[in-house]
């Protein structure tokens, strides 16, 4: 596992979502605090079939992840490996942004 071992990093737009292959793991680069020294992405899901992406886009917008950077991984396991690697190597997961997002 190398640092930043992901498929792509891109601004999360509707057009970008519609162009992604089905089944890749999409993770917002914006995180919210869930406890002391703990945070979680504001959005993370596998990319759905094209006919379901309109609903997925609505969930992305509701989470406040639209128009922000996102990372694309082959699977959730690859994302977890990247977090573990960078936490061990850097003492944290660099490049993430802790966002204040309105809960809806």
N, C-alpha and C positions, 0 to 999 in steps of 0.2 A: 504494500500500500504506500503510495507516494502522497505527499501533501497535496491537497486540492485534486484528489483523484475522482473527478466528476466528468460528466459528458460535456456540460456547457454551463455558463453563467450569462444571464441575459435579463434585460428588463422584461417583466411579466406583463405582456399586453395580450389582448384577445387574439390578435393575429399570430403572435408567437405561440400561444397555447394551441391554437388550431393547427399549427404546423408541426407540433411535436408528435413523435410516434406513440401509439397506444402502448401503455404498460411501463413507461419510464416513470421514475419517482421524482416529483416536483416538490421542492422545498423553498419556502420564502427565506430570503437572507435577512429578514426582519424578525426579531425575537421578542417575546414578552417574558417578564419575570414571573416565575411560578413559585418562588421560594428563595430563601437566602442562598446565593451563589448558584441558583438554578434558573434556567430559562428554556423556552421551547419555541420553535418556529410558529409564527402566527398562522401559517398554512403549510400543510404537507399532505400530499395524496399521490397515489398513482394516477397517471393521466388516463382518462377513460376513453371509451370508444367515441368516434367522431359524433355520433348522433346524441351523445350524452354530454358533450362538452359545453353546450349552452348553459346547462344547469351547474356544471363545474365552475364555469366562469362566474356565475352568480355567487357561488360559495367563496370564490377567491375575492370578489369585490366586498362581500359581507365581512370577510376576515381583515380587510384593509391591505391585502397583499398585492392588489393590482397596481401597476405602474412603479413597482419596486423591483430591485434585483431578486433573482431567484437562481437556485442551482438545480441542475438536472442530473440525476444519478440513474444507474441501471436498475437499482432496487433500493428498498429501505435498508437492507443489510449493508450495501455499499456506503450509504449515508452514515449509518452507525459506525462503520469501520473508520470512515474519515474523521468523525468526531472523536473517536477513541484515539486515533493516531495523533491528531493535532492537539488534543488535550494533553497527551503524554509528552509530545515533542515541544509544544509551545507553552504548556501550562494552562491552556485554554483554547477556545476555538476562535482564531483571529478572523477579522473581517466581518463579524456579525454586528448587527446594530440592534440595540435594545430600544424598541419603539413603544411609545404610549399609544395604544390603539383603543378606541372606544369599543367597549363590549356591547354587542347589539342583541 
